[in-house]
Amino acid sequence: MKASNSDISFLTCTCKPGLFIFVNYVLGFTVCWFLIRYQAEASFCLHRLASFYRIHLLPHKSLHSPCPICKTDRCTRHRTQHLTPWKNLYVSEELNDAVEHFYNTILGRFVSSWYGNVTKDVTFVNELKVSLRFATSSLVNQILSVDCSRVIAKKLIPCAIKHVDDYLCMRQIANLKKASFDDVAVEYLGKRLHLATTNRNNELSYLRQLTAALLPQVLPVDCMKCNNYKVLIREIVTGWVLLPLMDVLASPHMINSLVILIATYKPKGSSPSHSQSKSVEFLHSFVNKDQVQSSFATDLKSILKTTDLLYAFMQFLKQEGPVHVLQFCLDIEEFNHKLLIPDMSKKQLEILHTEALNIYKIYFDDKSDDYIGCGRDIELKLWQLLQEGVYHVAKLQTSEPLYKAYDFAFNVLEKDWLPQFFHSNEFYSYLCGPKLTSSYTKVPPHGARNKKTFDSSTQGTVAKISSGLGRIKGVLKPNQPVEGSIFTPELYSNNPTTFEEDIFLSDCEGIFRDLSTWRISIPSVEVHQLGSSKSYYIFNIHVQRIDTISDNEIRHWIVQRKDQDFQTLNTKLIEFHGGNEICGSPLPSRRAMMSLETRKVKHENFLRLLLQKPSLRGSDLIHTFLTTDQDFTILVTSAVPVVEDLGNIYQSVAFKLRKEKGQHLDPFVNNFLASTSKVKQNKIELAEVGEELQIIVPDIPPKPATLENDTFKDNFGILYKKVENSSSSSFNPDGFTESLFYLLKHIFKIRKGILKLFAAVCSVAQEAVEKLSRHYIDRKLRTSLSQSNLRDLVVLLEEAIFEPSVQTSKDELEKRRLRAIQELDGMVPYVAQKLLGDNFTNGLAVLLEILQNPLYNKQLVYNLLDIVVSEIYPQVNEAKR
């Protein structure tokens, strides 16, 4: 019996779904068995499949900028210097203008506002601009060499999840105890509480230390040699950039504004003007706009023709690295002179051909240490010309590649290195002579007495100026010594002919005392009370003279000195004689915790070692310290000459230049200029020898105006030393998958079926999921941080830091928070809400609620900052500690 067509169609329709389900069941079982049995192969196949669909999940390759000297990535000779990190760093003109305007605002507010009152010379400001360009370019190149997607997925996101877990635990404890969340956070976190969040002073100190540790990584080596320059940049970056930036990033008001901006953001179509935006070298116009060429500057052609100047330029290039570029130009000029010889023999042509091959191997081979990097096309054309044989070597005289290579090297020297040479010590020495003091030689005189005469032939310009100060006539007589230089009255009589003759060293031998014959001891120390709670120590110094003196002079006396007086003496001696001279006589720090007896012995040894130094045996500072009954600190710091007595000023300078031997004149001249005008006497305290200046500073160091903030007040308002260890522990996720699983389970609370499916996929292909997530993050970074968006971020950053902040009421802040929550709800598609569950939008609200605590936000910001700094500059970790 035959089946009807309707029965057959019914069976067919019934069997097709069953067969489909059965086949899918078998395939699913097979795939699951394969994924479980061969996990490594499965991960590899998923990776290849993703690559097939142009999802490039290849390992990140570090983006190294080519060496600025030899123009190659494989350079091992000049890699450590990186003198032009902005080379090959091109950005859009809009982004470049925004960064330039931001830096000009910084310099205008914090440097030019006071520097313009001192001088109209813009050299110092230009040096700051060069440093800012160098530091920013170095930082950008270092960031480009870091795998940002890996850092975000492996470090930053897990740190944020740990922050969320701590918040949930602390919120439960605060609700149970009915206590303040901030108090619970301090107790719960313990030593995990970041140092910068304890109080504002610690925050400022932390940022200063961090900036000081980063400066050697981003600034040229020469800039780090000037302590005052480092301190100026450190204070500007710390107080007026980093500190307000940290406040902005941790402000709930700013976070809510960003959430609203992201939720309502609609991408704009790329306008034709923006797509055709001109690319410029990073901050090129920023450093060259106000650049004033030195009056002593000359062109490179004149330098090559001047032997002395060429030698100075060569010494400069030896220190910086690219001396082989100059040598190439000299070799090419010499080679061209040889090519001009007419009717050369075969042997001469062979010699020239061999020399041309050597030039190619030295300067055009990318494996050579002296490779100049003029371009691959020039190298190929020159090599083809050399392969034509000996008899075609004369073509090099009119060949295009050789002249192009010469022009390339010439332009590199003239544009990149010549401006730096005009600010170098080598050029200064060429103009003014050596900085060393002039030498003195003994010349047999006509009489029986030997005198030291001055050899003016070895005297440089600076030395001539210095020696000219010694020829001050007797009409300029001092009435009072200047700061740092204490003189005895008997040296300056009213005889108008005292200094009529030129002063030589032999004429000064009679006025030099010998303090090495004095004997020092400190047998006792007295304790004096200063008010009701403070006390200070008085050291009784016994001084005995054993040299030959007259009967009417005192042989033994006692002077009393405070601990601060010892610090003043030490600081002033370092100022005039240098740290190398005083380093053998260490003085204990005032902050060191040691017994009174130990401190007394240390001070006694300090004075004895000073008296044993030959260079200090005639020091007026030590003599005054051991003889006068007045307060030594006040005597030294308040010795201000009257402006009307100009003779006092010049005479004191002349005497100081020969009494203190002229060491370290820069700080002396600065102090001398400061001493020419009277200042209001304030309560002062001697600063111990620090990292930047050995001068007297106020009790309370100046603090930036940004330290006061109405939102953060004094942060948690505690001392870090009083923070106790906590036994609490938090969740530490490992990687992106564990962090995402925590969010899905504890924050978003999605459906258990989807959560189990996600856990199953991660258990068999976790590596592939990690790579997919990293690729997604990398793609989002590239699209979000486009140059137009970066330009907007720079503008917003400048407005947030420099624009006057408007006080926002609590009602407005609450309205903004509620609007941010509403905008987050609207961001989630309806299908996603139904698929993931109704609690998903509640999880977004919980995350936003966590970010409403400003102090706890700052804990997160500084933890993330530490991670970013350690990833970009791993060598800073040890210095920061």
Residue pairs with C-beta under 8 A, 6 or more apart in sequence:
34 42
35 42
35 764
35 765
36 764
39 764
39 765
42 764
42 765
42 768
43 765
43 767
43 768
46 765
46 768
47 57
47 768
47 771
50 57
50 768
50 771
50 772
50 775
51 57
51 58
55 772
55 775
56 775
57 771
57 772
57 774
57 775
60 147
60 149
60 150
62 145
62 146
63 141
63 144
63 145
64 73
64 145
65 82
65 85
65 87
65 88
65 89
65 141
66 72
66 73
66 75
66 87
66 88
66 373
67 73
67 75
67 77
67 78
67 79
67 82
67 373
68 78
68 81
68 82
68 83
68 84
68 85
68 87
68 416
69 75
69 77
69 78
69 81
69 83
69 321
69 322
69 325
70 77
70 78
70 369
70 370
70 371
70 372
70 373
71 371
71 372
71 373
71 374
72 366
72 371
72 373
74 366
77 321
77 369
78 321
78 322
81 320
81 321
82 138
83 220
83 320
83 321
83 420
84 416
85 134
85 137
85 138
85 141
86 133
86 134
86 137
86 281
86 282
86 283
86 284
87 281
89 137
89 140
89 141
89 281
89 282
90 279
90 280
90 281
90 282
91 279
91 280
91 282
91 787
92 277
92 278
92 279
92 280
92 787
92 788
92 791
93 277
93 278
93 279
93 280
94 274
94 277
94 787
94 788
94 791
95 787
95 788
95 790
95 791
95 794
96 280
96 282
96 283
96 284
96 285
96 286
98 791
98 794
98 795
98 798
99 136
99 282
99 283
99 286
99 794
100 283
100 285
100 286
101 798
102 794
102 797
102 798
103 129
103 132
103 283
103 286
104 286
105 798
105 802
106 236
106 240
106 241
107 125
107 128
107 129
109 240
109 802
110 236
110 240
111 125
111 128
111 232
111 236
112 125
115 124
115 125
122 290
122 292
123 292
125 290
126 287
126 290
126 291
126 292
128 233
129 286
129 287
130 287
131 219
131 220
131 223
131 233
132 283
132 286
133 282
133 283
133 286
133 287
134 218
134 219
134 220
135 215
135 218
135 219
136 282
136 283
137 282
137 283
138 217
138 218
139 218
139 872
140 282
142 217
142 872
142 873
143 872
146 871
146 872
148 777
148 778
148 781
149 774
149 775
149 777
149 778
149 781
150 774
151 867
151 868
151 871
152 777
152 781
153 735
153 736
153 770
153 773
153 774
153 777
154 735
154 736
155 867
155 871
156 864
156 867
156 868
157 736
157 739
158 732
158 733
158 734
158 735
158 736
158 738
158 739
159 860
159 863
159 864
159 867
160 739
160 860
160 864
161 731
161 733
161 739
161 742
161 743
162 730
162 731
162 732
162 733
163 850
163 856
163 859
163 860
163 863
164 742
164 743
164 747
164 847
164 850
165 730
165 731
165 742
165 746
166 188
166 189
166 730
167 850
167 853
167 856
168 746
169 188
169 728
169 730
170 181
170 184
170 185
170 188
171 181
173 179
173 184
173 188
174 180
174 181
174 184
177 184
181 853
181 856
182 716
182 853
182 855
182 856
185 193
185 716
185 855
185 856
185 859
186 193
186 716
186 718
186 723
187 726
188 726
188 728
189 726
189 728
189 859
190 723
190 724
190 725
190 726
190 728
191 723
191 724
191 725
191 726
192 726
193 716
193 720
193 723
193 859
194 858
194 859
194 862
194 863
195 202
195 206
195 720
196 202
196 203
196 206
196 207
196 246
196 715
196 858
196 862
197 203
197 715
197 716
197 855
197 858
197 859
197 862
198 715
198 716
198 717
198 718
198 719
198 720
198 723
199 714
199 715
199 716
199 717
199 718
199 719
200 707
200 709
200 712
200 713
200 714
200 715
202 715
202 720
203 243
203 246
203 715
204 238
204 239
204 243
204 703
204 704
204 707
206 862
207 238
207 242
207 243
207 246
208 234
208 235
208 238
209 880
210 242
210 869
210 876
210 880
211 234
211 237
211 238
211 242
212 230
212 234
212 691
213 876
213 879
213 880
214 869
214 873
214 876
215 224
215 230
215 233
215 234
216 224
217 873
217 875
217 876
219 233
223 229
223 230
224 230
227 691
227 692
227 693
228 692
228 693
230 692
231 691
231 692
231 693
235 704
238 704
239 703
239 704
239 706
239 707
240 704
240 706
240 801
241 801
243 704
243 706
243 707
244 706
244 800
244 801
245 797
245 800
245 801
246 858
246 861
246 862
246 865
247 706
247 709
247 711
247 712
248 254
248 797
248 800
248 801
249 857
249 861
250 712
250 854
250 857
250 858
250 860
250 861
251 711
251 854
251 857
252 813
252 817
252 851
252 852
252 853
252 854
252 857
253 711
253 808
253 813
253 816
254 800
255 848
255 851
255 857
256 813
256 816
256 817
256 819
256 820
256 848
257 816
259 820
259 823
259 824
259 848
260 816
260 819
260 820
260 823
263 820
263 823
263 824
263 826
263 827
264 823
274 788
277 787
291 419
294 422
294 423
296 422
296 427
296 431
297 418
297 422
298 309
299 414
300 410
300 413
300 414
300 418
302 309
303 309
303 310
303 313
303 418
304 310
304 329
304 330
304 333
308 430
309 430
312 421
312 426
312 427
312 429
312 430
313 326
313 421
313 426
314 323
314 326
315 426
316 417
316 420
316 421
316 424
316 426
316 427
317 323
317 325
317 326
317 417
320 417
320 420
322 412
322 413
322 417
324 363
324 369
324 370
324 372
325 372
325 409
325 412
325 413
325 417
326 413
327 370
328 359
328 363
328 370
328 372
328 405
328 406
328 409
329 406
329 409
329 410
329 413
331 359
331 363
332 359
332 402
332 405
332 406
332 409
335 352
335 355
335 356
335 359
335 396
336 397
338 352
338 355
339 352
339 393
339 394
339 396
339 397
340 397
341 348
344 352
344 394
346 390
349 390
349 391
349 393
349 394
350 390
352 393
353 386
353 389
353 390
353 393
356 386
356 393
356 396
357 386
360 382
360 383
360 386
361 368
362 368
362 370
363 370
363 371
363 372
363 405
364 371
364 372
364 374
364 378
364 379
364 382
364 383
364 405
365 371
366 373
372 405
372 408
372 409
372 412
374 404
374 405
374 408
374 409
375 404
375 408
378 401
378 404
378 405
378 408
379 401
381 399
381 400
381 401
382 399
382 401
382 402
382 405
385 392
385 395
385 396
385 399
385 401
386 393
388 395
396 402
421 427
428 435
429 435
429 460
431 461
432 460
432 461
432 462
433 459
433 460
433 461
433 462
433 463
434 460
434 463
435 460
435 462
436 460
436 463
437 463
437 466
437 662
438 454
438 455
438 456
438 458
438 459
438 460
438 463
438 467
439 455
439 458
440 452
440 453
440 454
440 455
440 505
441 452
441 453
441 455
442 450
442 452
442 453
443 451
443 453
444 450
445 451
451 504
451 506
452 504
452 505
452 506
453 504
454 467
454 504
456 464
459 467
466 657
466 662
466 665
469 650
469 653
469 654
469 657
470 502
470 503
470 654
470 657
470 658
471 502
471 503
472 499
472 650
472 651
472 654
473 499
473 500
474 495
474 496
474 497
474 498
474 499
474 500
475 496
475 647
476 646
476 647
476 648
476 650
476 651
477 492
477 494
477 498
477 647
477 648
477 651
478 487
478 492
478 641
478 645
478 647
478 648
478 651
478 652
478 655
479 641
479 642
479 645
479 648
480 639
480 641
480 642
480 645
480 648
481 487
481 639
481 641
481 652
482 639
482 641
482 648
482 649
482 652
482 653
482 656
482 672
482 675
483 636
483 637
483 639
483 640
483 671
483 672
483 674
483 675
484 572
484 575
484 576
484 621
484 636
484 639
484 656
484 668
484 671
485 620
485 621
485 652
485 655
485 656
485 659
485 660
486 620
486 621
486 623
486 624
486 628
486 635
486 636
486 639
487 620
487 652
487 655
488 620
488 623
491 511
491 655
492 498
492 651
499 651
501 507
503 654
503 658
505 658
508 658
512 617
512 618
513 617
513 618
513 623
514 547
514 617
514 618
515 611
515 616
515 617
515 618
515 619
515 622
515 623
515 626
516 611
516 612
516 614
516 617
517 545
517 546
517 547
518 543
518 544
518 545
518 546
518 547
518 611
518 626
519 543
519 544
519 545
519 546
520 541
520 542
520 543
520 604
520 607
520 608
520 611
520 626
521 541
521 542
521 604
522 539
522 540
522 541
522 542
522 600
522 603
522 604
522 607
523 540
523 542
524 540
525 537
525 538
525 539
525 540
525 596
525 600
526 537
526 538
526 540
526 560
527 535
527 536
527 537
527 538
528 535
528 536
528 537
528 538
529 535
530 536
536 562
536 563
536 564
537 562
537 563
537 596
537 599
538 560
538 561
538 562
539 560
539 561
539 562
539 563
539 566
539 600
539 603
540 558
540 560
541 558
541 559
541 560
541 561
541 607
541 626
542 556
542 558
543 556
543 557
543 558
543 559
543 626
543 627
544 555
544 556
545 553
545 554
545 555
545 556
549 555
557 627
559 625
559 626
559 627
559 628
559 629
561 625
561 632
562 631
562 633
563 590
563 599
563 603
564 590
564 633
564 685
564 686
565 625
565 631
565 632
565 633
566 587
566 603
566 606
567 587
567 590
567 686
567 688
568 632
568 633
568 636
568 637
568 686
569 621
569 622
569 625
569 632
570 582
570 587
570 606
570 689
571 686
571 687
571 688
571 689
571 694
571 695
572 621
572 636
573 581
573 582
573 610
573 616
573 619
573 621
573 622
574 582
574 689
574 694
575 664
575 667
575 668
575 671
575 694
576 621
576 656
576 660
576 663
576 664
576 668
577 615
577 616
577 660
577 661
577 663
577 664
578 663
578 664
579 689
581 613
581 615
581 616
581 663
582 610
584 609
584 613
585 605
585 606
585 609
585 610
585 613
586 606
587 602
587 603
587 606
588 594
588 598
588 599
588 602
588 603
589 688
590 688
591 688
594 602
607 626
610 616
610 622
611 617
611 622
615 661
616 622
618 659
619 659
619 660
620 659
621 636
624 632
624 635
624 636
625 632
628 635
633 684
633 686
637 684
637 696
638 681
639 675
640 675
640 677
640 678
640 679
641 648
641 649
641 652
641 675
641 676
642 648
643 676
643 677
643 678
649 672
649 676
653 672
656 668
657 665
660 668
667 694
682 698
683 698
683 699
684 696
684 697
684 698
684 699
685 696
685 697
685 698
685 699
686 696
687 693
687 694
687 695
687 696
687 697
710 807
711 854
712 854
712 855
712 858
715 855
715 858
716 855
731 742
733 739
733 742
735 766
735 770
736 769
736 770
736 773
736 774
737 762
737 766
737 769
737 770
737 773
740 758
740 773
741 755
741 758
741 759
741 762
743 843
744 750
744 754
744 755
744 758
745 755
747 843
747 846
747 847
748 836
748 837
748 839
748 840
748 842
748 843
748 844
749 837
749 839
749 840
749 842
749 843
750 836
750 837
750 839
750 840
751 835
751 836
751 837
754 835
754 836
761 769
762 769
817 848
817 852
820 848
821 844
821 845
821 848
824 841
824 844
824 845
824 848
825 841
825 844
825 845
827 844
828 840
828 841
828 844
832 840
833 840
833 841
850 856
851 857
869 876
869 880
870 876
870 877
